[in-house]
Amino acid sequence: MHYYDVIFFDTIGMPYTSSTPTQSGLGGSEFAAIQVAEGLAAHGLKVLVMNTTSKHVIENDVEYCSYYDTSRALRCKTLLVQRYSRLITPIHYERLVCATSDMPNNSYDHKNLVCVSNWQRSLFPTSQHATVISNPLPALEKRAKIPGKFIYASAALKGLAETERMWMKLRPHGATLHVCIPGYDRRDDSPVPEGIVIEGSLPFHELGRHMAEAEGLFYVNVFPETFCIVAAMAEALGCRVHILCRGDVGGLREAVSSPLITQDEQVFEAQFRESYGSTDTTDPRWYGTPKDFSMKSILPQWLEVLGLENAQVHPKAVVSTPQADPVKLADQTFVVSLRRRKDRRQHFAHQAASNLQDWSFFDAFDGPTMGLSTAHGQSGRKRRGQLDPMSAGEVGCYLSHLSIIRAAIAMNLSSIAVIEDDIAFVDNFPTRWQRFIDHVPNDWEALHLGVPSMGHSISPQPINDVVHRLVGGTWGMYFLVLRRSAIQVFSEHLQADTMSCPIDQLLCDIERQVPIYGPIESLITLPAMGSDND
């Protein structure tokens, strides 16, 4: 018999585990279930979530498996049925609770309910005992607003067609509406009007980025919301929340305090036009005060309704942490490596397995063994503040990068990554890469993923809390990602320079010509393996 404090049981929702929001879009009910399950597990409870997934994994201290899994005898203190799921798996339980998030129907015949708003609770018979617990919100990261950017973030059936028509009527010149859909339905096949960008189903961090950058949420609602977690997110991220309700306002006013929710179309239009461009988030005419929907604030309610407020907490087991998928950096990734350095290649390949996709070794020019010398370069130019010749290793490094650039142009690649084989990735590189790339300005032409502090002779200019711009003082070719225009600039410099200086110094010159950004906190380290350029 396998015992759990609480088992979530969901036969109707989308398949999910804790890592799903990092990989794809997800419905609000499923997203909320993950937050609650992880919050209970973090409190020290043993949690199993059974849904339409085909996986059997432990992520963030929560166990996930298919609701069809009958291979084990299951027992729990509390069985938490998600929405109107029907029990088809034998589970022994002491208490049964139903977590509702939809409109009532005949399938909601459980006596103990959890509703997400008082409005939703009012729709159920008084004979059913119900506790109101708002959907939880995870930690959110604010970003600089992009003028004229708005977002629709709901299912298509909840009002996308109406929203598009209203947007085309009210759209200011140059403004865009970014449409994000959770994934359980889709937009129709009609042509997409100018000024609307279909983003589709996005992982949570991508949805959060679009929402954080947006001036406002723009939504014509035709299907009453029992809560609306995306509206709460938008308000927490400093957005104006423009919602026109064609029917009942539902639970929206419990999710947000926005003054821009209305059932009057003329009022909606007037408010949108008058508030457009406003950035003063303290203006009570246009902005609401975000409410606290953190898991910490609602955890006591969940413990009480599940009858687990006095449950014995379990010591944390050693469980897997969801690891983001390895990163595809560019069209092609070249790892510069000497064929004879099998030790380095083995070391790099081992750590790249969980961090990078689609990479290959590039056989570097072996300066010392090929007889390359300073005769292949012109001494006399200052580098690192003094006059000295290039070493055979530096000549080989120069020729290696020149060959890669030429190959990229010949192959018509739109982007490349060039990595030296003596770097090491920081822990959880894929997740930290994603956070970095989410904060990089759109005009980037090259990325430099980090060097030791001594690698900057001129301090980079901070762009935000995550990214800085390199301005002509960065040494080291350790890890570069180049777009097409930067590839061309490197080609021109490398071919025109005739090896008068190490390639590091050319990098300093190129930084002054194209936008090159890097992470404020380096994404790589340099192990003490020694350089092959000496």
GILIN-V718327 format. One line per field, one symbol per residue. phi: phi as a letter, one per 20 degrees, with the letter a starting at -180 (. if undefined). Layout:
phi->???
This chain:
phi->.edcfbdeccddeffbcfegfedbfbffffffffffgffffffoeeccddbefdecbdclmdecbffefdfcedbbfcddeeldfdfcdfcebecccdeebdffbffedfeddddebfffgfeefffefcdecffedffcdfcffdgneccdcbfffepffffffffffdgfgnfcdeedcfpebbffefgeffncdeemedggffffffffeffaecbdedcgefbnfffffgffemefdecdefcffmegfeecdgedebddfffgffffffegnfcefefffcceegeedffffdggfffffemdfdffedffeecfdgdffgeefagbdddfbfgfefffffffffefgdccdlcbfdfffegfeemfbffecdfoefblnbebffefffffffffffffffffffelfebbcccefeecefglggffffffffdfgfefdbcdepcggffdecffefdbfdccdecocdeodfbcccegffgffffffffefllebffgffggffgedcfddbffdgeccdfedneeef
